Amino acid sequence: MSAWLRDESPLSPGMSDDERRTDVFGLLRDEGRHHTARVTPAGAEWLASAGPYPRSTLALWAARPTSPAVLPCGSVFDVVNAPAIFGRRMLDRLWADGPGSGPVATYRGRTLLFAAPGTAQRLPSLLSWEEWGGSGTGGRETAPPPLLCHGTGDAVTVPPLSPGPASGPRWMVAPDTRHPWLPGPDVLLWACVRAARDQAAAGTGSVPRPRTAPEPSVAAVAAVAVATAGAVREASAGAAARLPRSRS
């Protein structure tokens, strides 16, 4: 049986455990006929296991399937929070050339990539050790934009089981299994590097590189020196002409 069935947290009155489980899972099966990025019953169990009271979370979803939830990070998953476009580049790379991804959501212009626990602590160090000295089109850095890493002690808003308001969070890759594969820090570093290269090649780097003035040529330096010397001689001659002559 699933872990949430062994949870001994208090439940809201008015419905048995089996009725709650059947109700929410039946809702998910019905919704799955109309939406491709959907949470399966097994995926709902996995999400609920992140909180301290999984059965209460499932009961809440059964009562309000279109409401988002807030779940803690650190035990079941971490979350890497990237700007929407850069996060989409990472996701494209993971699926096109990498091992795929875990669940992915989008909310308020950000892409939330669910990662293995411990990623939030390790990934920032890997990013800081990476050499980002290359440049792309227009002299732009290949360094990625700032990423927010949510781990132990943090919580994130996850999309509802059923699609809610268009402005709310939504799933791009919904959890569909009780034990989904989650990328670790090494895989996400790989995706960051390649997404940053794609970003630089497209001319959308986040930070323009400062441009220095060209070095002056030897002839130009000599010409300036000659002009300066001539100006000094003229100024000296003019000053001497203006001095009063002494009487003998």
Summary of the structure (lengths in Angstrom):
residues: 248
radius of gyration: 31.0
end to end distance: 122.3
largest distance: 125.8
contacts: 723
relative contact order: 0.16
helix: 42%
strand: 14%
